[in-house]
């Protein structure tokens, strides 16, 4: 029997491989070598993005080995999860009941890919979507477990044990089913009770990482009559960090009436727009957990079980955008006025507070800058721009110790934040700690090789250390 199953499995594998080759030109050139090359590339997938995992924003190549396991534990429905655990524990009993081959194949298909990815230390992001192909095997194992338990309890002296089993299965089925019914447009954002549901996951894990709920935002804007040209006849501008999704859902009937544009959430006022659609995907976990997001400039928010997925913002009087433009023109007095007007309208706009702090730093008003960054960090904890400006203001006030602590705090949040390394080096150079300063400048250039000021500061330090030749080399590099 085992031999028959092996032959069937081999035939299926070979058939699938041949069919794949027919639509894979690269593999046709060298079926074995290029297939192995692709498998190796997949196991070392090079995409590197910032992800939210267990409340911390980290780079996808720095996630811990248990990243996929935690995601599976938090997003798999309980009836499947209980079945998987029971199936693995009761593996010998399933073997006897269903035969070795079905049980081994189901377990192998479900467990091996996860173990392989962990062993290869592959880069994963946005949950465990790269491992979904392993899920059918795990579900099959879970089904066998529930069937085995039902058969065993059927032989029990009392039927109540079996009724209890059905009750547990029914209750654990009902919870995800209810979620799907309530959130039929984006069921993939589901988190189980282990994660605390959607509210427990909010700010701790990525939710709508594909931005699927952008569609519901556009449909609601359409329903409320917001998708129309402005009174002066000029087109309405809608910005989004998921502009691809936005473009797909703005129909051709809005040509000439609505324009879409891409903008990052943390740079959202760099462009002039009327409305903006932002999923929570690129908002830092600590800011989401404050409960202040979505901000007060929202028109409405798309939710899943009470957890905000995507918000639609109004630009209001566009004071924040005007402040950004005035800052670019070095008109800091005008920027201060514009950002103050924005804050008066939307006091929870962290970018307005940050813009105000920047203008205060550039007009030598460090105490006011510190107050502005404090407000920004209340709304958006761990905001690197706010921490950077805090450090600058502290330096301007002569508080070098406080500035060093602030820049070190920023590096705990993002160990590749080159600006923080640079200013630490600048402070250390002023204090005569040249070796530590050079070490930090080396870290600057590792993360940002085009940081010109780092070469120039290193050259100054070399001059002071009596090494003019090295200083000249550094200045040549800076000139390039």
SENUVEX-309300 format. One record per residue (C-alpha): residue number from 1; residue in one letter; x, y, z. Coordinates in pm, whole numbers, m for minus. Each point is the difference from the previous one (the first is absolute). Layout:
<nodes>
<node k="NUM" r="A" u="X" v="Y" w="Z"/>
...
</nodes>
This chain:
<nodes>
<node k="1" r="X" u="0" v="0" w="0"/>
<node k="2" r="X" u="279" v="239" w="90"/>
<node k="3" r="X" u="163" v="m72" w="m335"/>
<node k="4" r="X" u="m322" v="86" w="m185"/>
<node k="5" r="X" u="m32" v="329" w="183"/>
<node k="6" r="X" u="363" v="79" w="m75"/>
<node k="7" r="X" u="m51" v="m68" w="m370"/>
<node k="8" r="X" u="m312" v="220" w="m8"/>
<node k="9" r="X" u="182" v="280" w="180"/>
<node k="10" r="X" u="294" v="m26" w="m237"/>
<node k="11" r="X" u="m230" v="4" w="m305"/>
<node k="12" r="X" u="m183" v="308" w="128"/>
<node k="13" r="X" u="328" v="177" w="76"/>
<node k="14" r="X" u="148" v="m76" w="m342"/>
<node k="15" r="X" u="m319" v="106" w="m179"/>
<node k="16" r="X" u="m12" v="326" w="191"/>
<node k="17" r="X" u="369" v="64" w="m70"/>
<node k="18" r="X" u="m42" v="m60" w="m375"/>
<node k="19" r="X" u="m306" v="227" w="m18"/>
<node k="20" r="X" u="188" v="272" w="188"/>
<node k="21" r="X" u="291" v="m23" w="m245"/>
<node k="22" r="X" u="m233" v="68" w="m293"/>
<node k="23" r="X" u="m72" v="353" w="127"/>
<node k="24" r="X" u="343" v="68" w="156"/>
<node k="25" r="X" u="254" v="90" w="m272"/>
<node k="26" r="X" u="291" v="41" w="243"/>
<node k="27" r="X" u="m46" v="m356" w="132"/>
<node k="28" r="X" u="m28" v="m140" w="m354"/>
<node k="29" r="X" u="361" v="102" w="m60"/>
<node k="30" r="X" u="118" v="m218" w="288"/>
<node k="31" r="X" u="m288" v="m177" w="180"/>
<node k="32" r="X" u="201" v="m134" w="293"/>
<node k="33" r="X" u="260" v="272" w="60"/>
<node k="34" r="X" u="m235" v="294" w="m48"/>
<node k="35" r="X" u="m273" v="m158" w="213"/>
<node k="36" r="X" u="247" v="m49" w="284"/>
<node k="37" r="X" u="121" v="356" w="m51"/>
<node k="38" r="X" u="m357" v="130" w="29"/>
<node k="39" r="X" u="m58" v="m203" w="316"/>
<node k="40" r="X" u="316" v="140" w="153"/>
<node k="41" r="X" u="m99" v="355" w="m98"/>
<node k="42" r="X" u="m343" v="m50" w="158"/>
<node k="43" r="X" u="155" v="m116" w="326"/>
<node k="44" r="X" u="212" v="319" w="5"/>
<node k="45" r="X" u="m266" v="237" w="m138"/>
<node k="46" r="X" u="163" v="342" w="m7"/>
<node k="47" r="X" u="m295" v="236" w="56"/>
<node k="48" r="X" u="75" v="210" w="305"/>
<node k="49" r="X" u="m280" v="207" w="150"/>
<node k="50" r="X" u="m106" v="116" w="345"/>
<node k="51" r="X" u="m262" v="m219" w="166"/>
<node k="52" r="X" u="m201" v="16" w="321"/>
<node k="53" r="X" u="51" v="m309" w="216"/>
<node k="54" r="X" u="m99" v="m39" w="365"/>
<node k="55" r="X" u="m31" v="376" w="35"/>
<node k="56" r="X" u="345" v="80" w="m141"/>
<node k="57" r="X" u="80" v="141" w="m345"/>
<node k="58" r="X" u="297" v="m198" w="m132"/>
<node k="59" r="X" u="157" v="m71" w="m338"/>
<node k="60" r="X" u="m116" v="m318" w="m172"/>
<node k="61" r="X" u="355" v="m143" w="m5"/>
<node k="62" r="X" u="23" v="40" w="378"/>
<node k="63" r="X" u="m314" v="m188" w="104"/>
<node k="64" r="X" u="56" v="m276" w="258"/>
<node k="65" r="X" u="m7" v="m366" w="m103"/>
<node k="66" r="X" u="m343" v="m50" w="157"/>
<node k="67" r="X" u="m161" v="274" w="m214"/>
<node k="68" r="X" u="m212" v="m241" w="m213"/>
<node k="69" r="X" u="m95" v="m214" w="301"/>
<node k="70" r="X" u="m132" v="300" w="196"/>
<node k="71" r="X" u="m196" v="117" w="m302"/>
<node k="72" r="X" u="m151" v="m346" w="m48"/>
<node k="73" r="X" u="m93" v="m25" w="369"/>
<node k="74" r="X" u="m170" v="340" w="m12"/>
<node k="75" r="X" u="m187" v="m27" w="m329"/>
<node k="76" r="X" u="m102" v="m365" w="m36"/>
<node k="77" r="X" u="m360" v="m70" w="111"/>
<node k="78" r="X" u="m7" v="m182" w="333"/>
<node k="79" r="X" u="m172" v="m314" w="m132"/>
<node k="80" r="X" u="283" v="m47" w="m253"/>
<node k="81" r="X" u="268" v="89" w="252"/>
<node k="82" r="X" u="m136" v="m246" w="257"/>
<node k="83" r="X" u="m21" v="m266" w="m269"/>
<node k="84" r="X" u="360" v="57" w="m112"/>
<node k="85" r="X" u="132" v="m23" w="355"/>
<node k="86" r="X" u="m212" v="m307" w="70"/>
<node k="87" r="X" u="107" v="m159" w="m328"/>
<node k="88" r="X" u="369" v="45" w="76"/>
<node k="89" r="X" u="m42" v="m133" w="355"/>
<node k="90" r="X" u="m216" v="m293" w="m109"/>
<node k="91" r="X" u="200" v="m75" w="m314"/>
<node k="92" r="X" u="29" v="m379" w="73"/>
<node k="93" r="X" u="m377" v="m31" w="43"/>
<node k="94" r="X" u="m68" v="180" w="m328"/>
<node k="95" r="X" u="257" v="m229" w="m163"/>
<node k="96" r="X" u="m195" v="m304" w="113"/>
<node k="97" r="X" u="m337" v="145" w="m95"/>
<node k="98" r="X" u="71" v="147" w="m344"/>
<node k="99" r="X" u="314" v="m184" w="m105"/>
<node k="100" r="X" u="358" v="126" w="m8"/>
<node k="101" r="X" u="9" v="169" w="m339"/>
<node k="102" r="X" u="m291" v="249" w="33"/>
<node k="103" r="X" u="113" v="103" w="349"/>
<node k="104" r="X" u="366" v="32" w="m95"/>
<node k="105" r="X" u="m82" v="197" w="m316"/>
<node k="106" r="X" u="m233" v="240" w="182"/>
<node k="107" r="X" u="251" v="59" w="281"/>
<node k="108" r="X" u="293" v="34" w="m237"/>
<node k="109" r="X" u="m183" v="244" w="m231"/>
<node k="110" r="X" u="m97" v="214" w="299"/>
<node k="111" r="X" u="306" v="m15" w="224"/>
<node k="112" r="X" u="299" v="m37" w="m231"/>
<node k="113" r="X" u="m35" v="335" w="m189"/>
<node k="114" r="X" u="m24" v="190" w="330"/>
<node k="115" r="X" u="301" v="m184" w="145"/>
<node k="116" r="X" u="197" v="49" w="m324"/>
<node k="117" r="X" u="m66" v="375" w="m10"/>
<node k="118" r="X" u="105" v="35" w="363"/>
<node k="119" r="X" u="314" v="m208" w="m54"/>
<node k="120" r="X" u="97" v="206" w="m308"/>
<node k="121" r="X" u="m66" v="325" w="189"/>
<node k="122" r="X" u="m204" v="126" w="m296"/>
<node k="123" r="X" u="m134" v="355" w="m8"/>
<node k="124" r="X" u="m373" v="11" w="71"/>
<node k="125" r="X" u="m236" v="295" w="27"/>
<node k="126" r="X" u="m371" v="82" w="15"/>
<node k="127" r="X" u="m93" v="m298" w="213"/>
<node k="128" r="X" u="42" v="m355" w="m125"/>
<node k="129" r="X" u="m147" v="49" w="m345"/>
<node k="130" r="X" u="316" v="m144" w="m155"/>
<node k="131" r="X" u="m80" v="m328" w="175"/>
<node k="132" r="X" u="m371" v="m30" w="m75"/>
<node k="133" r="X" u="68" v="m296" w="m230"/>
<node k="134" r="X" u="81" v="m199" w="317"/>
<node k="135" r="X" u="m342" v="70" w="150"/>
<node k="136" r="X" u="m205" v="m268" w="m187"/>
<node k="137" r="X" u="224" v="m274" w="142"/>
<node k="138" r="X" u="m46" v="136" w="351"/>
<node k="139" r="X" u="m378" v="22" w="m48"/>
<node k="140" r="X" u="m6" v="m362" w="m118"/>
<node k="141" r="X" u="192" v="m104" w="311"/>
<node k="142" r="X" u="m241" v="198" w="218"/>
<node k="143" r="X" u="m300" v="m165" w="m168"/>
<node k="144" r="X" u="145" v="m346" w="67"/>
<node k="145" r="X" u="44" v="93" w="366"/>
<node k="146" r="X" u="m363" v="110" w="42"/>
<node k="147" r="X" u="m125" v="m314" w="m178"/>
<node k="148" r="X" u="217" v="m221" w="220"/>
<node k="149" r="X" u="m130" v="166" w="317"/>
<node k="150" r="X" u="m360" v="m36" w="m117"/>
<node k="151" r="X" u="42" v="m373" w="m76"/>
<node k="152" r="X" u="164" v="m65" w="336"/>
<node k="153" r="X" u="m265" v="190" w="197"/>
<node k="154" r="X" u="m276" v="m183" w="m188"/>
<node k="155" r="X" u="108" v="m310" w="191"/>
<node k="156" r="X" u="m11" v="176" w="338"/>
<node k="157" r="X" u="m250" v="m111" w="266"/>
<node k="158" r="X" u="m180" v="335" w="m10"/>
<node k="159" r="X" u="m78" v="210" w="m310"/>
<node k="160" r="X" u="61" v="325" w="186"/>
<node k="161" r="X" u="374" v="m9" w="m70"/>
<node k="162" r="X" u="m76" v="m12" w="m369"/>
<node k="163" r="X" u="m252" v="284" w="35"/>
<node k="164" r="X" u="268" v="201" w="179"/>
<node k="165" r="X" u="239" v="m64" w="m289"/>
<node k="166" r="X" u="m260" v="122" w="m250"/>
<node k="167" r="X" u="m63" v="305" w="220"/>
<node k="168" r="X" u="369" v="91" w="6"/>
<node k="169" r="X" u="27" v="m49" w="m376"/>
<node k="170" r="X" u="m317" v="203" w="m64"/>
<node k="171" r="X" u="105" v="292" w="222"/>
<node k="172" r="X" u="348" v="18" w="m149"/>
<node k="173" r="X" u="m155" v="m13" w="m349"/>
<node k="174" r="X" u="m257" v="269" w="80"/>
<node k="175" r="X" u="252" v="268" w="98"/>
<node k="176" r="X" u="191" v="20" w="m334"/>
<node k="177" r="X" u="m322" v="m56" w="m195"/>
<node k="178" r="X" u="m153" v="301" w="171"/>
<node k="179" r="X" u="310" v="205" w="m85"/>
<node k="180" r="X" u="m22" v="m95" w="m368"/>
<node k="181" r="X" u="m369" v="95" w="m12"/>
<node k="182" r="X" u="65" v="337" w="166"/>
<node k="183" r="X" u="311" v="74" w="m207"/>
<node k="184" r="X" u="m68" v="m176" w="m328"/>
<node k="185" r="X" u="200" v="257" w="m199"/>
<node k="186" r="X" u="327" v="m67" w="180"/>
<node k="187" r="X" u="m17" v="m331" w="196"/>
<node k="188" r="X" u="377" v="m45" w="m22"/>
<node k="189" r="X" u="55" v="256" w="278"/>
<node k="190" r="X" u="m139" v="m249" w="256"/>
<node k="191" r="X" u="174" v="m50" w="335"/>
<node k="192" r="X" u="m115" v="m272" w="238"/>
<node k="193" r="X" u="m76" v="31" w="376"/>
<node k="194" r="X" u="361" v="m91" w="86"/>
<node k="195" r="X" u="102" v="333" w="m153"/>
<node k="196" r="X" u="m290" v="173" w="171"/>
<node k="197" r="X" u="m189" v="32" w="m327"/>
<node k="198" r="X" u="36" v="308" w="m218"/>
<node k="199" r="X" u="25" v="239" w="295"/>
<node k="200" r="X" u="279" v="m205" w="155"/>
<node k="201" r="X" u="188" v="m12" w="m330"/>
<node k="202" r="X" u="m41" v="373" w="m72"/>
<node k="203" r="X" u="335" v="171" w="40"/>
<node k="204" r="X" u="175" v="m333" w="60"/>
<node k="205" r="X" u="m29" v="m172" w="m339"/>
<node k="206" r="X" u="m60" v="104" w="m359"/>
<node k="207" r="X" u="m369" v="m11" w="m80"/>
<node k="208" r="X" u="m108" v="101" w="m352"/>
<node k="209" r="X" u="352" v="m24" w="m144"/>
<node k="210" r="X" u="m130" v="m29" w="m358"/>
<node k="211" r="X" u="m218" v="309" w="38"/>
<node k="212" r="X" u="m311" v="m191" w="m108"/>
<node k="213" r="X" u="m226" v="235" w="198"/>
<node k="214" r="X" u="98" v="289" w="m228"/>
<node k="215" r="X" u="m281" v="m122" w="m223"/>
<node k="216" r="X" u="m259" v="44" w="274"/>
<node k="217" r="X" u="138" v="348" w="68"/>
<node k="218" r="X" u="m41" v="100" w="m366"/>
<node k="219" r="X" u="m350" v="m151" w="m16"/>
<node k="220" r="X" u="m108" v="194" w="306"/>
<node k="221" r="X" u="145" v="324" w="m137"/>
<node k="222" r="X" u="m199" v="m67" w="m315"/>
<node k="223" r="X" u="m315" v="m70" w="201"/>
<node k="224" r="X" u="39" v="325" w="194"/>
<node k="225" r="X" u="50" v="200" w="m318"/>
<node k="226" r="X" u="361" v="99" w="70"/>
<node k="227" r="X" u="141" v="m118" w="m334"/>
<node k="228" r="X" u="m62" v="306" w="m212"/>
<node k="229" r="X" u="188" v="295" w="m141"/>
<node k="230" r="X" u="50" v="300" w="227"/>
<node k="231" r="X" u="m235" v="300" w="m23"/>
<node k="232" r="X" u="250" v="190" w="m217"/>
<node k="233" r="X" u="1" v="m288" w="m250"/>
<node k="234" r="X" u="351" v="m125" w="84"/>
<node k="235" r="X" u="38" v="m374" w="68"/>
<node k="236" r="X" u="m19" v="m142" w="351"/>
<node k="237" r="X" u="336" v="m135" w="119"/>
<node k="238" r="X" u="2" v="m318" w="209"/>
<node k="239" r="X" u="331" v="m121" w="147"/>
<node k="240" r="X" u="80" v="m341" w="144"/>
<node k="241" r="X" u="286" v="m216" w="118"/>
<node k="242" r="X" u="m177" v="m275" w="m200"/>
<node k="243" r="X" u="m42" v="197" w="m322"/>
<node k="244" r="X" u="m3" v="m316" w="m215"/>
<node k="245" r="X" u="m310" v="m126" w="182"/>
<node k="246" r="X" u="m152" v="347" w="m19"/>
<node k="247" r="X" u="52" v="23" w="m378"/>
<node k="248" r="X" u="m165" v="m338" w="m51"/>
<node k="249" r="X" u="m318" v="109" w="177"/>
<node k="250" r="X" u="m42" v="349" w="m146"/>
<node k="251" r="X" u="m217" v="m71" w="m304"/>
<node k="252" r="X" u="43" v="153" w="m349"/>
<node k="253" r="X" u="m309" v="213" w="63"/>
<node k="254" r="X" u="220" v="219" w="222"/>
<node k="255" r="X" u="256" v="82" w="m269"/>
<node k="256" r="X" u="69" v="372" w="13"/>
<node k="257" r="X" u="m189" v="30" w="329"/>
<node k="258" r="X" u="226" v="m194" w="237"/>
<node k="259" r="X" u="380" v="m30" w="6"/>
<node k="260" r="X" u="184" v="m254" w="215"/>
<node k="261" r="X" u="354" v="32" w="132"/>
<node k="262" r="X" u="240" v="m198" w="217"/>
<node k="263" r="X" u="121" v="137" w="331"/>
<node k="264" r="X" u="152" v="m159" w="311"/>
<node k="265" r="X" u="m199" v="33" w="320"/>
<node k="266" r="X" u="290" v="157" w="191"/>
<node k="267" r="X" u="53" v="249" w="m285"/>
<node k="268" r="X" u="m365" v="51" w="m84"/>
<node k="269" r="X" u="13" v="380" w="m25"/>
<node k="270" r="X" u="287" v="6" w="m246"/>
<node k="271" r="X" u="m265" v="m1" w="m276"/>
<node k="272" r="X" u="m313" v="206" w="m49"/>
<node k="273" r="X" u="m315" v="m214" w="32"/>
<node k="274" r="X" u="m363" v="37" w="100"/>
<node k="275" r="X" u="m62" v="m345" w="147"/>
<node k="276" r="X" u="235" v="m282" w="94"/>
<node k="277" r="X" u="m59" v="m371" w="52"/>
<node k="278" r="X" u="240" v="m168" w="241"/>
<node k="279" r="X" u="m8" v="m362" w="118"/>
<node k="280" r="X" u="170" v="m57" w="334"/>
<node k="281" r="X" u="272" v="m203" w="m177"/>
<node k="282" r="X" u="272" v="266" w="18"/>
<node k="283" r="X" u="m91" v="154" w="335"/>
<node k="284" r="X" u="232" v="m100" w="284"/>
<node k="285" r="X" u="m132" v="m235" w="266"/>
<node k="286" r="X" u="47" v="239" w="296"/>
<node k="287" r="X" u="m202" v="269" w="m181"/>
<node k="288" r="X" u="m281" v="m247" w="m71"/>
<node k="289" r="X" u="m6" v="m110" w="363"/>
<node k="290" r="X" u="m52" v="354" w="129"/>
<node k="291" r="X" u="m359" v="m20" w="m121"/>
<node k="292" r="X" u="43" v="341" w="m166"/>
<node k="293" r="X" u="20" v="m152" w="m348"/>
<node k="294" r="X" u="m193" v="64" w="m219"/>
<node k="295" r="X" u="53" v="373" w="59"/>
<node k="296" r="X" u="m274" v="258" w="48"/>
<node k="297" r="X" u="27" v="108" w="m365"/>
<node k="298" r="X" u="m169" v="m325" w="m101"/>
<node k="299" r="X" u="m328" v="6" w="m188"/>
<node k="300" r="X" u="m67" v="m367" w="66"/>
<node k="301" r="X" u="188" v="m323" w="65"/>
<node k="302" r="X" u="m42" v="m355" w="m131"/>
<node k="303" r="X" u="8" v="m246" w="291"/>
<node k="304" r="X" u="10" v="m373" w="67"/>
<node k="305" r="X" u="m163" v="m99" w="329"/>
<node k="306" r="X" u="57" v="351" w="133"/>
<node k="307" r="X" u="366" v="15" w="m102"/>
<node k="308" r="X" u="89" v="279" w="m251"/>
<node k="309" r="X" u="146" v="m130" w="m326"/>
<node k="310" r="X" u="m12" v="299" w="m234"/>
<node k="311" r="X" u="m85" v="364" w="58"/>
<node k="312" r="X" u="m101" v="280" w="m236"/>
<node k="313" r="X" u="145" v="338" w="100"/>
<node k="314" r="X" u="m96" v="351" w="m103"/>
<node k="315" r="X" u="272" v="256" w="m70"/>
<node k="316" r="X" u="m217" v="264" w="167"/>
<node k="317" r="X" u="131" v="348" w="m69"/>
<node k="318" r="X" u="333" v="m149" w="m113"/>
<node k="319" r="X" u="201" v="188" w="261"/>
<node k="320" r="X" u="237" v="m297" w="45"/>
<node k="321" r="X" u="82" v="m17" w="m371"/>
<node k="322" r="X" u="54" v="376" w="m7"/>
<node k="323" r="X" u="232" v="m34" w="300"/>
<node k="324" r="X" u="203" v="m264" w="m185"/>
<node k="325" r="X" u="34" v="223" w="m307"/>
<node k="326" r="X" u="105" v="301" w="208"/>
<node k="327" r="X" u="260" v="m216" w="177"/>
<node k="328" r="X" u="148" v="m98" w="m337"/>
<node k="329" r="X" u="26" v="370" w="m81"/>
<node k="330" r="X" u="174" v="60" w="338"/>
<node k="331" r="X" u="m288" v="228" w="98"/>
<node k="332" r="X" u="m6" v="m133" w="354"/>
<node k="333" r="X" u="m206" v="285" w="146"/>
<node k="334" r="X" u="m274" v="m73" w="m253"/>
<node k="335" r="X" u="33" v="m373" w="67"/>
<node k="336" r="X" u="m47" v="54" w="372"/>
<node k="337" r="X" u="m323" v="189" w="m66"/>
<node k="338" r="X" u="m128" v="m267" w="m240"/>
<node k="339" r="X" u="77" v="m291" w="231"/>
<node k="340" r="X" u="m156" v="181" w="295"/>
<node k="341" r="X" u="m319" v="43" w="m203"/>
<node k="342" r="X" u="4" v="m372" w="m85"/>
<node k="343" r="X" u="43" v="m97" w="366"/>
<node k="344" r="X" u="m284" v="230" w="101"/>
<node k="345" r="X" u="m225" v="m196" w="m237"/>
<node k="346" r="X" u="152" v="m347" w="54"/>
<node k="347" r="X" u="198" v="m14" w="328"/>
<node k="348" r="X" u="85" v="m369" w="m53"/>
<node k="349" r="X" u="187" v="59" w="m328"/>
<node k="350" r="X" u="347" v="m122" w="90"/>
<node k="351" r="X" u="151" v="122" w="m330"/>
<node k="352" r="X" u="m119" v="353" w="73"/>
<node k="353" r="X" u="169" v="m13" w="341"/>
<node k="354" r="X" u="317" v="m135" w="m162"/>
<node k="355" r="X" u="m8" v="271" w="m269"/>
<node k="356" r="X" u="m49" v="261" w="272"/>
<node k="357" r="X" u="294" v="m141" w="198"/>
<node k="358" r="X" u="220" v="12" w="m310"/>
<node k="359" r="X" u="m91" v="363" w="m60"/>
<node k="360" r="X" u="73" v="85" w="364"/>
<node k="361" r="X" u="342" v="m172" w="m21"/>
<node k="362" r="X" u="83" v="203" w="m310"/>
<node k="363" r="X" u="m102" v="326" w="171"/>
<node k="364" r="X" u="208" v="m73" w="313"/>
<node k="365" r="X" u="m304" v="m65" w="220"/>
<node k="366" r="X" u="116" v="m328" w="152"/>
<node k="367" r="X" u="m229" v="0" w="310"/>
<node k="368" r="X" u="m308" v="39" w="m222"/>
<node k="369" r="X" u="136" v="m274" w="m230"/>
<node k="370" r="X" u="26" v="m238" w="295"/>
<node k="371" r="X" u="m360" v="71" w="97"/>
<node k="372" r="X" u="m111" v="m70" w="m358"/>
<node k="373" r="X" u="190" v="m330" w="m23"/>
<node k="374" r="X" u="m144" v="m105" w="336"/>
<node k="375" r="X" u="m350" v="49" w="m145"/>
<node k="376" r="X" u="97" v="m190" w="m314"/>
<node k="377" r="X" u="130" v="m296" w="201"/>
<node k="378" r="X" u="m321" v="m13" w="204"/>
<node k="379" r="X" u="m189" v="m59" w="m324"/>
<node k="380" r="X" u="266" v="m212" w="m172"/>
<node k="381" r="X" u="239" v="m168" w="247"/>
<node k="382" r="X" u="334" v="m107" w="m150"/>
<node k="383" r="X" u="m33" v="246" w="m289"/>
<node k="384" r="X" u="359" v="36" w="m122"/>
<node k="385" r="X" u="m44" v="351" w="m142"/>
<node k="386" r="X" u="m135" v="123" w="334"/>
<node k="387" r="X" u="289" v="m164" w="185"/>
<node k="388" r="X" u="253" v="145" w="m244"/>
<node k="389" r="X" u="m135" v="353" w="52"/>
<node k="390" r="X" u="m5" v="m55" w="376"/>
<node k="391" r="X" u="369" v="m86" w="m15"/>
<node k="392" r="X" u="77" v="307" w="m213"/>
<node k="393" r="X" u="m189" v="228" w="239"/>
<node k="394" r="X" u="186" v="m148" w="297"/>
<node k="395" r="X" u="332" v="57" w="m175"/>
<node k="396" r="X" u="m95" v="362" w="m72"/>
<node k="397" r="X" u="m77" v="46" w="369"/>
<node k="398" r="X" u="338" v="m146" w="96"/>
<node k="399" r="X" u="m148" v="m320" w="144"/>
<node k="400" r="X" u="242" v="m238" w="m171"/>
<node k="401" r="X" u="m67" v="m282" w="245"/>
<node k="402" r="X" u="m375" v="21" w="m64"/>
<node k="403" r="X" u="59" v="15" w="m376"/>
<node k="404" r="X" u="217" v="m314" w="10"/>
<node k="405" r="X" u="m271" v="m186" w="193"/>
<node k="406" r="X" u="m259" v="108" w="m257"/>
<node k="407" r="X" u="208" v="m112" w="m299"/>
<node k="408" r="X" u="75" v="m332" w="174"/>
<node k="409" r="X" u="m372" v="m44" w="58"/>
<node k="410" r="X" u="m58" v="55" w="m373"/>
<node k="411" r="X" u="257" v="m270" w="m81"/>
<node k="412" r="X" u="m181" v="m247" w="226"/>
<node k="413" r="X" u="m304" v="54" w="m222"/>
<node k="414" r="X" u="195" v="m16" w="m327"/>
<node k="415" r="X" u="359" v="m121" w="19"/>
<node k="416" r="X" u="59" v="122" w="m356"/>
<node k="417" r="X" u="m100" v="362" w="67"/>
<node k="418" r="X" u="315" v="157" w="m141"/>
<node k="419" r="X" u="m83" v="357" w="107"/>
<node k="420" r="X" u="0" v="m105" w="366"/>
<node k="421" r="X" u="345" v="m158" w="m37"/>
<node k="422" r="X" u="124" v="318" w="m164"/>
<node k="423" r="X" u="m115" v="231" w="278"/>
<node k="424" r="X" u="133" v="m235" w="266"/>
<node k="425" r="X" u="336" v="20" w="m178"/>
<node k="426" r="X" u="m26" v="380" w="m16"/>
<node k="427" r="X" u="m59" v="22" w="376"/>
<node k="428" r="X" u="280" v="m247" w="74"/>
<node k="429" r="X" u="240" v="195" w="m223"/>
<node k="430" r="X" u="m81" v="319" w="191"/>
<node k="431" r="X" u="73" v="m186" w="323"/>
<node k="432" r="X" u="334" v="m127" w="m134"/>
<node k="433" r="X" u="m109" v="m365" w="m16"/>
<node k="434" r="X" u="139" v="m41" w="m352"/>
<node k="435" r="X" u="17" v="m380" w="m15"/>
<node k="436" r="X" u="m365" v="m47" w="97"/>
<node k="437" r="X" u="m98" v="278" w="m241"/>
<node k="438" r="X" u="183" v="m175" w="m286"/>
<node k="439" r="X" u="m168" v="m329" w="90"/>
<node k="440" r="X" u="m342" v="165" w="m28"/>
<node k="441" r="X" u="95" v="168" w="m328"/>
<node k="442" r="X" u="94" v="m341" w="m135"/>
<node k="443" r="X" u="m353" v="m118" w="89"/>
<node k="444" r="X" u="m140" v="304" w="m181"/>
<node k="445" r="X" u="180" v="m95" w="m318"/>
<node k="446" r="X" u="m95" v="m366" w="30"/>
<node k="447" r="X" u="m368" v="93" w="m7"/>
<node k="448" r="X" u="32" v="306" w="m227"/>
<node k="449" r="X" u="322" v="9" w="m210"/>
<node k="450" r="X" u="m103" v="334" w="m158"/>
<node k="451" r="X" u="m18" v="192" w="330"/>
<node k="452" r="X" u="238" v="281" w="m99"/>
<node k="453" r="X" u="14" v="171" w="340"/>
<node k="454" r="X" u="123" v="m324" w="158"/>
<node k="455" r="X" u="310" v="1" w="m222"/>
<node k="456" r="X" u="58" v="367" w="78"/>
<node k="457" r="X" u="m29" v="m51" w="376"/>
<node k="458" r="X" u="230" v="m301" w="m15"/>
<node k="459" r="X" u="253" v="215" w="m191"/>
<node k="460" r="X" u="m14" v="269" w="271"/>
<node k="461" r="X" u="59" v="m265" w="266"/>
<node k="462" r="X" u="299" v="m139" w="m191"/>
<node k="463" r="X" u="150" v="349" w="m20"/>
<node k="464" r="X" u="m34" v="36" w="375"/>
<node k="465" r="X" u="154" v="m345" w="50"/>
<node k="466" r="X" u="299" v="100" w="m210"/>
<node k="467" r="X" u="m74" v="m207" w="m311"/>
<node k="468" r="X" u="m31" v="254" w="m285"/>
<node k="469" r="X" u="51" v="m264" w="m270"/>
<node k="470" r="X" u="m308" v="m196" w="109"/>
<node k="471" r="X" u="m190" v="326" w="42"/>
<node k="472" r="X" u="77" v="91" w="m364"/>
<node k="473" r="X" u="m122" v="m341" w="m119"/>
<node k="474" r="X" u="m327" v="46" w="188"/>
<node k="475" r="X" u="m52" v="345" w="m151"/>
<node k="476" r="X" u="54" v="m148" w="m347"/>
<node k="477" r="X" u="m268" v="m258" w="76"/>
<node k="478" r="X" u="m231" v="274" w="122"/>
<node k="479" r="X" u="54" v="194" w="m322"/>
<node k="480" r="X" u="m115" v="m300" w="m202"/>
</nodes>
